[in-house]
Amino acid sequence: MEHKENIRGIESLIEAGEVCNEDLQAEIEKVIDVLSLSCLLGLIVNICHEKAEHFRTYWQDEKSARAWDKTGKRILRLYQ
């Protein structure tokens, strides 16, 4: 249940336009404490690949899709 509260905290910071600040950093640290860094990196890898597919499917933007795929692959190397 604690991780859902952390996610809500992050969502409220983003909605308030506080995208890169100490509060957001603290919230992300809480998520890492609950999930583990490797789990969070795995989730980010999945998001990168989903973003790539979104650009391919809905925007026919292969350049952006490749950039998201490349980012996902780089993060995956950290994750492994």
C-alpha positions in Angstrom: 0.0 0.0 0.0 2.9 2.3 0.7 4.1 2.4 -2.9 0.6 3.6 -4.0 0.9 6.5 -1.6 4.4 7.3 -3.0 3.0 7.3 -6.6 0.2 9.6 -5.6 2.8 11.9 -4.1 4.7 12.0 -7.3 1.6 12.6 -9.3 0.6 15.6 -7.2 4.1 17.1 -7.7 3.9 16.6 -11.4 0.4 18.1 -11.6 1.7 21.1 -9.6 4.4 21.6 -12.2 7.1 20.6 -9.8 8.8 18.1 -12.1 12.5 18.4 -11.1 12.8 19.4 -7.5 14.0 18.0 -4.1 10.4 16.9 -3.2 10.2 14.8 -6.4 13.7 13.4 -5.7 12.6 12.4 -2.2 9.4 10.7 -3.6 11.4 8.8 -6.2 13.8 7.7 -3.5 10.9 6.3 -1.5 9.8 4.3 -4.5 13.3 2.9 -4.9 13.3 2.0 -1.2 10.0 0.1 -1.7 10.5 -1.5 -5.1 14.4 -1.6 -5.4 16.4 0.2 -8.0 16.6 -2.7 -10.4 12.8 -3.0 -10.4 12.4 0.7 -11.1 14.9 0.5 -13.9 13.0 -2.5 -15.3 9.8 -0.5 -15.3 11.5 2.4 -17.0 12.9 0.1 -19.7 9.3 -1.2 -20.4 8.1 2.4 -20.5 10.8 3.3 -23.1 9.8 0.4 -25.3 6.1 1.3 -25.0 6.8 4.9 -25.9 8.7 3.7 -29.0 5.8 1.6 -30.1 3.4 4.5 -29.5 5.6 6.7 -31.8 5.7 4.0 -34.5 2.0 3.2 -34.3 0.3 6.6 -33.8 2.8 9.1 -35.2 4.7 7.1 -37.8 7.8 8.7 -36.3 10.6 6.2 -36.6 13.3 8.6 -35.5 11.6 9.2 -32.1 10.8 5.5 -31.8 14.5 4.6 -32.3 15.5 7.2 -29.8 13.2 5.6 -27.2 14.3 2.1 -28.0 18.0 3.2 -27.8 17.3 4.7 -24.4 15.6 1.6 -23.2 18.5 -0.6 -24.3 21.0 1.7 -22.5 19.0 1.5 -19.3 18.6 -2.3 -19.7 22.4 -2.6 -19.6 22.4 -0.8 -16.2 19.5 -3.1 -15.1 21.3 -6.3 -15.9 
